[in-house]
């Protein structure tokens, strides 16, 4: 957890003085273990947590975490009741959402805390039209059962567009190209202006994920929802050399068997790898049932005793094989699938090979893989 606490500390320094730090811990904290990650984030200075569902929020409450928790996902009638039962803040993206929360709050004589979700271009969840936002905000503000705490949107391309396109640019034909992230910000500003004209003050305005927060302070508003950067991965297409993030998760297993094979012998299902010379093959106790993509068959590279080894044959459900012909290894040696900062045994190499993103590979690691937590040191008093 030392790497995670370090990352949170580094990211806090990128925020404007008034900006709150939300730690996004959905999908079991991107596969890292939501309870321990949440507690460490709060001790390291995060003020709030974000999850995808009311079930995820309930797990944190059952672990005695008392910090504010925002649920990003869609609301339902059952979800409204869960929000009140577990003191979770709901995202509201329709009038029906608001009515469910009002009814649930009336039934238990409590107040429901909400953040209004605005769809400025993600086309996923949220209110799309200003007049709908105005109507909902007015109703929420007048309700004795609703605490109108926040309003937010989500950028679709903040981690993709080049820095050169951050600001509107004039082209040769005289037209102006406005990057989509900036188009979304301007739409969001129109919504915020309409709310201000109502004379209603919403305390927490937020829009930025890791990428948006780091590329320009104007996207930070009152709070930033940090996600992938906390777990040690640069969210921007151009790496900031001054942002020294460290990967938090390492996925390791052990060699369980070593065998010599002759030319013409095959490895694993489908005989997709056939030796062309005498070779040494090691079996590793991990497979796609643990979250290692089958697409890494005959492609992925792992780290053994500081040496690079190629995955050969198809990745099996519980095991995979690597070629160790020219390496010094023995049964019981540790194999690093993910954990190196780059190159062999790194998530970054696997994402390049598979044309995917670190988020996906982290979240793929299944529950049957034991999580061994290495405690962080020298953290401040627990703030949860």
Buried (B, 14 or more C-beta within 10 A) or exposed (E): BBBBBBBBEBBBEBBEEEBBBBBBBBBBBBBBBBBBBBBBBBBBBBBBBBBBBBEBBBBBBEEEBEBBBBBBBBBEEEBBBBBBBBBBBBBBBBBEBBBBBBBBBBEEEBBBBBBBBBBBBBEEBBBEEBEBBBBBBEBBBEBEBBBBBBBBBBBBBBBBBEEEBBEEEEEEEEEEEEBBBBBBBEBBEEBBEBBEEEEBEBEBBBBBBBBBBBBBBEBBBBBBBBBBBBBBBBBBEEEEEEBEBBBBBBBBBBBEEBEEBEEEBBBBEEEEBEBEEEBBBBBBBBBBBBBBBEBBBBBBBBBBBEBBBBBBBBBBEEBBBBBBBEBEBEEEBBBBBBBBEEEBBBBBBBBEBBEBBBBBBBBBBEEEBEEEEEEBEEBEEEBB
